[in-house]
Every structure is written in C-alpha cells, then in structure tokens.
Amino acid sequence: MKLMVLNGPNLNLLGSREPQVYGHTTLDQIMQDLIAEAAPFDCLIDPYQSNHEGALIDKVQQAKQEEYSGIIINPGGLTHTSVALRDAISGVDLPTVEVHLSNIYAREEFRHHSYIAPVAIGQIAGFGAAGYSLAFRALSEYLANRTSRV
C-alpha cells in the first residue's frame, strides 16, 4: 500500500509558528513518526509539503497516475479557499482523509468551512500531530474493508 501525505501552505513552519495553536513538533518529525508507524504494515508513506496550490494539485493527480491507495491531506489555509484543490481530489477518486492540527470549528468563523470535506471520506481535526496517525489508521481500515468486500 502507498499513501501520499500532502501538507499545504505554512505547514513547513510547524514547531515555530503559533506553537500555542499548532504545537512544538515540526512537520519533519510528524512525517518521520508516520513513516515509522506505517512501516510494520508494509505501507509506504510519501510525504510532500508545498506553499503553492498548483504544486499540491499536481501531486494529487500524480497519486492517481502512480496508483497510490489513498491520500492524507492537511490543506492548511487552502481548506477554506481552494475549489481547484477540491476538484483535483474529486477528480482522482482516491480515498482521502483531511487532517487539521487544530479544531478548525473552534477557531475563526472563516475556518469553519472546508471545500475539501465533501470530497473526503473523513476529517480529523483538533488532535494535533496525533491527527496524522489517526488519519493513517482510519484510511488503512477503510482500504482494508473496501478490499475485503470486493
């Protein structure tokens, strides 16, 4: 199984950006922990971060072309603004889990709307870095159940 893990704008600043909101763990640490968690399950985690919407869209399309099993995405601020990223996820038809470190529904009103949620199989928000692990487990379970029904 191969999973693409996409991280949007400003997530490269984790560990130093608003630690009271996002914590002290860096994105690299989160991805290394996720890679280690997935390894015993013979799952390849392919992490990618970009501050550019088009680069993330390209990676979503690449996930389909390269036959990834699914996508975990923290779109950052693009969650609330990017119809194009939403359309890319919808267009590739890969199971996708949306992740947010903070509880976006307990924050500013503009963060309460996600363009990604309607095309994702689920959303995990508010559990900090552990959200990525939760997303991995949920997506793995989803894929296992989908495969066992075929």
HELIX and SHEET records of a PDB file:
HELIX    1   1 LEU A   11  LEU A   13  5                                   3    
HELIX    2   2 PRO A   19  TYR A   22  1                                   4    
HELIX    3   3 LEU A   27  ALA A   38  1                                  12    
HELIX    4   4 ALA A   39  PHE A   41  5                                   3    
HELIX    5   5 GLU A   53  GLN A   65  1                                  13    
HELIX    6   6 GLY A   76  HIS A   80  5                                   5    
HELIX    7   7 VAL A   83  VAL A   92  1                                  10    
HELIX    8   8 ILE A  104  ALA A  106  5                                   3    
HELIX    9   9 GLU A  109  HIS A  112  5                                   4    
HELIX   10  10 ALA A  117  VAL A  119  5                                   3    
HELIX   11  11 ALA A  130  ARG A  149  1                                  20    
SHEET    1   A 5 LEU A  44  GLN A  49  0                                        
SHEET    2   A 5 LYS A   2  ASN A   7  1                                        
SHEET    3   A 5 GLY A  70  ASN A  74  1                                        
SHEET    4   A 5 THR A  96  HIS A 100  1                                        
SHEET    5   A 5 GLY A 122  ALA A 125  1                                        
END                                                                             
